[in-house]
Amino acid sequence: MKSIKSLLLISALAIGTLSASALSTSYTFTNGCFTNFPYLNQGGAKLTQILISSTATNGATVSFVDTGTNSLTYTVPAFTNVLTYPTNVSQVFTNYYGVVTTNIYTNALVDLSNYVASVVVTNNMPLRVNIGTNVTSKIDGVNYYFGKGVWLTNNAVYNSGTLGGSATVTITYVQ
């Protein structure tokens, strides 16, 4: 019986390992573009390798953003937290016999409930990778986690004011 359980456990681990194999996909996009990575299902992914190529005279600056839409605005919901701080506390009470007693506690910890209102945040999405290139750049052996989706932008502007060229991005990822 024990050997059957061990065999089932090993089989389950092997199937789980096979289903988490790495995939690879490429996409070419122009300057000023802000788009989700095509061919990649929406949602989270772990990027393990990034290869960026640009053959233009003015290279590309490719940024990877962890977002679910083409908006860089999101709302942090309201929440309540507990603040704990040390302070001096005086406690005055009258006991059963009418004697007034004062106790002073130094550095007593006091808890205070704190309400934090919701906040709209703009242009502050988590930027995961920012790479400039004129030829080819490669990032290998990394684990960049994207929780909402993998979006790309190519926003290079050079001294002369001309926009950068197009870029081809190839990623290896696990979903």
N, C-alpha and C positions, 0 to 999 in steps of 0.2 A: 504494500500500500504506500509505503514511504517513497519507494522508487517511482511509482506512478505520479505522485505529487511533485517530485523533483523534475520528472520529465515534462509535466505540464507547465511548471514554472519556467524551465529553460525555454520551452517552445514559446511561451508568452513573451519572454524577454527578447527572443530572436525576432518575433513578429513586430514588437514595438520598435526595435532597432531598425528593421527594414523600412518601416513606415516613416521614419524620421530621416530618410536619406536626403542629401543635399541636391538642390536643383539649381540650374543656371539659366539666365535669360539676359538678352541684350536689348537696348533701346537707344535710338539716336534722336536727339532733340536740339532745337535751335536756341539761340540766345533769347533771353526774356521770357522763356517758357517756364511755367510752374504747373507741373502735372504729376498725377500718381503714376507709379511705375506700372506700365501695361504688362499684361500676361501674369501679373502677380495678384492672387486673390486678395480682396480687401481684408484688412485686419492685420494682426501682428505677424512679424517675421524676424528671424535672426539672420543677419548678414554675416557671412564668414569670409568673403573675399569681394573686393571691389576693384574693377579695372576700368579706367577712364582714358579714352583716346580722343585727341583733338589734333587735326592736321592743319588747322587754319593758322595764318600768320599771327592773328590775335587769338590766343588760347581761350579756353573756357574755364570758368570758375564754377564748379558743380557743388551744390549744397544738398544734403539729404535732410529732410525734415520729417519728424514723427507727427503726422496729423492725419485726420480722417477725411478732410475736405480740402477745397482749394482756398480756404480762409485761414488767415493767421490770427484770427480772433477767437477766443474761447472764454467761457465763464467758469470761474472757480466757485462752486456752490457754497452757500452759507454753512457755517459749522459752529459748534460750541466746543470749547476746550477748557481745561482746568489749569489755572495758573497757581503755582505754589511758590510762596516767597517767605523768607524768614523775617520776623518782626518781634518787637517786645509786646507782650500781652499782659495787661493788668486784670486781675479777677478779684472783684470785691463781693463778698457775700456775708450775710448774717446767719449764724448758725442757730440751732434750736434754743440755745440759752440766751440769745440776744447779743452775742459777742460778734463784732464786726471784724472780719478777717480779710486782709489784702494779700494776694499772691501776685508776684511779678515774675513772669517767665521771660527770660531773654532768649532771643533767637528761636522762638517758637515757630513752627511751620504752620502757615495759614493757607487754606485752599480757597480759591475764588473762581466761580464759574464765569467764563468770558465768552460772549457772543461775537463772532466775526461775520460781518455781512458779506454777501456774495460780491465778487469783483469781476469786471470784464477786463481781460488782459488782451492787448494787441501786440503783434510782432514779437512774441515771446515764446513761440513754440520751441520744443526741444530740438536744437540743431545737433545732429549726430556727426556729420562728416562735412568738411569744407575743404575742397581740393582745387588747387590751381594747376593748370597744365598747358603746355604747348605741344607735347608729343604724347606720352603715355605715362600714367601714374597707376601704381598698383599698391593696394593695401591687402595684405595677406595674413591669415592666422588670427583674425579678430572675431569678436562676438558682439556685434552692434545689435541691440534689441530695439525693435520698433513695436510699440503697443497698439497704435491706432492705424497706421498705414505708412507705406514708404512713398514719399513725394519728393520730386526732384525739381531743382531750379538751376538755371544757368544764367547768372546775373553779372557777368564780367563786363566792366567798363574800363577802358584804358585812358591814359593821359590825354590822348588826342580826342577823347570823347567818343571814339568808335566802339561799337559793341564787339564783344568777343565772337568767336566762331561757334559752330555746332560741336556737339560732343557725343561720343558713343560711350554708353555706360553698360558694362557687363557685371552682373552681380551673381554670386553664389549664395544661396540662402536655404534656410530650413523653416518650414511653416508648422 
